[in-house]
Amino acid sequence: MSAIMNPPAPATMTPPPVSAGPRPWKWTREQYFQMAELGYFGDRRVQLIFGEVVEMPKQNWSHVAGCRKTADQLRAVFLGVGWVSEQSPLPFSDSAPEPDAWVVPGRMEDCTDHPTTALLIVEVSDTTLTHDMTTKAELYATASIQECWVLDLNARCLHVYRDPVPLPNNLGATAYRTHDTLDPADTVSPLAAPNSTITVSDLLP
C-alpha cells in the first residue's frame, strides 16, 4: 500500500465525540481503505484488525518461501473447487486482514470485488506466531471461517484450527473448538477438500 506521503486528511473522516476518559480510535473498514489509497501508511505493511491498524514486520526469505510453497500446495489440492489468493485484503465488518494464503470458493473470474469469505485460511508465522494463534485465529473464527492453519516456521509444525463456536458468557467472542498440532511427517486433509492430503513438510521452506 504505497503512494504519496502526508496527503491532506479526507473530508469524510470525522473524529469521534469527546468522552470522559481515554479510548482507542476504532477505524471503519471504509476509512482504512481510504487512508491507504491516500498514502497515509507509506510503504509500511499494515492490516486492519478489529478496528485497529496493526503494522506487520518485514518479510524475510523463510516467510516468503513458506508462503509460496503453501500457495502452490493449495492450488493443487483445490483445483476445480476454489482459487488461491495470496496476501490480499479479506474484508470483514471491522477488519481487513491479508492472510498469507487463502482459498476462495468458485472461480476468480466470477469475482468483481474482494471476496468476503474463504474455505481455508493459512497464516505463515515466524515473528508473528502469538498474534496469529490468538488475535488472528479469533478474528477468523468470528468471521465463520471453518478452517484456519498457522504454519509455525520456527517449530516446523502446522497448527490446524477448526469448528468455530461462540464462547459462552464472553461478550459474543468466538473461538475454534479444535486445535491440532502436526509435525512435518504428518498429513492433513482440508475440510473443503477431504479426498486430498498435504504433507506438512511440503509447506515448510
N, C-alpha and C positions, 0 to 999 in steps of 0.2 A: 504494500500500500504506500507507494511513494509518489509525491507530487510536490507542488510549490511549498515553501516554508512560510510559516507565520501569516496565513491568509486572514482576511477580516472575518470576524465571527458571524456565522449565519444569522440572519434576522429572525428566523423562525424559532430559534432556541431561546427560551425564557428561563431564568433561574427559578428554582423552587421557592415557595414562600418562606419568609424568615420564621424559624421556630425558636423555642425557648432554649434548646440545647443543641450541641453539635450533632450532625448526622452526615453520613457519606452521600455524595451525589450519585444518584442512580440514573444511568443513561438509558434511553429507549433504543431499540434496535435502529429506528429510523435516524435518530440523532447520531448514533455511532457511525452508520454508513455515510452520513452527510459529512461528518468530521473527517472521515478517511478520504472522501473524494476531494475535500478542500486542502488536504495535505497536512493536517494537524499532527499526524503521527510520524511524518517524515519517512525514514527508512526503517523505523522500528517494527518488529514483529509483534503485533498486538491482537488480542481477541476480546470479545465482549462476553463475559461470564457472569450470569446472574446480575446483569445491570452494571457491572464494574469492568472497566478497561484494564486488562491484565497484559503486562509486557512479557513476552516469551523470550527465552535465551536464544542466542545464535546457534545455528545447526552445525555440528561437527560431522566429519565424514562417516563415522559409525552410524549416526542418526540418518543421514542421507541414504546410506546403503541399506539400512533396515527398512526404511520407507519404500525404497524401490523394490526390494525383494518381496516385501509384504504385498505391495500392489500387484506385482507380477503373479504371485500365487493366487490372489483373489480373482484376478481376471480369468485365470484358467479354470478355477472352480465354479465361478458364477456365469460362465459363458452361456448365453441364452436365457439367463434368469434376471440379470441386472448388470449394471455397468459400474466401474470403479472411478471415484473421484479422489483426487489427492490434494490435501492441504488447501481446500477451498471452503468458503463460508457455508455453514449449515444453519440457517436461521431458525431460531425458536422464538418464543414470545418475548423474552428479555435477554436473549443471548445470541451470539453468532460465533460459535467455536469453529475452528478449522481443523478437523480431525486429520491425522496423517494419512489415513486411507479409510474410505467408507463406500459401502455398496448401495447403490440406488436401484430400486426395483424398476423393471421396464427397460425402455430404450432411451439413450441420451437424446436422440433426435426428437423425442416427444416432449422434452423439457423446454419451456420458454423462459424460465427463471430459476433461481436457486431452488433445488429440491428442499423439502422441509422434513423429510424422514429418511430412514436408512434401514436396510436389512441387517447390517452389521457395521460396527464402527471399530477401528483399530487405532490406538494411540501407541506410538513408538517412543519409549521413555529411557532417558539416561539421567539427565539432571532434573526432570520434572516428575519423577515417579510418584512421590507422595501426592502431588496435585492431581495427577491423572487417576490415581486409585481412590481418591476421596472426592474432591470437588467435581472433577470431570465425570466420574462414574455416577455421582448423584445427579448431575445435570442430564446425562443421557437416560438414566432411569426415569427421571421426572418427565422427560420427553417421550416416554414409552418406547424407547429403542430396546428391542427384545434381547439383543446380544451385543456386548462390548468386550473387546480384548485390549489388554495392556501388555505390550511386548517389553519386558524388562531386559535392556541390553547389558546391564552390569551383572545381574544374577543369571543371565542367559536362561530365562524361563518365560512362559506365557501365562498371564492371568486371564481367566475366562469368566466373565460375569454374565449371568442370565436371569430371566424371570423377574422383571421389575414389579415391586409391590409397594403400596403405601405403607408407611410406618405408623403404627397406632400411637395416638396421643402425641404426635410430634409436628403439629402445625402444618400438616399436609406434605411433609417431606416424603420422598420416595427413594427406595434403595433396591439393589438387586438381591434376590433371595439366595442365589447360589454363587459361589466363588471358588473355582478350581484353579490350582497352580500346576502347570505342566512343564516337564523337563524337555530338553532338546530332542530326546529319542521318542517322546510321546507324540501321538497324533490327535487331531481334533477334527470333528465334522461340524461345520456351521449349521445352525438350526434351519436356515433357509436353503441349505444345500446338503441335506442329510446323507445323500449317497456318495458324497465326495469326502476325501480326507486330506488333511495337510499335516506334514511333519513339522514340528516346531523348529527344528534345525534349519529348515528351508526358509524360514522367516528371518533368521538371525544373520547378521553380517559376519 
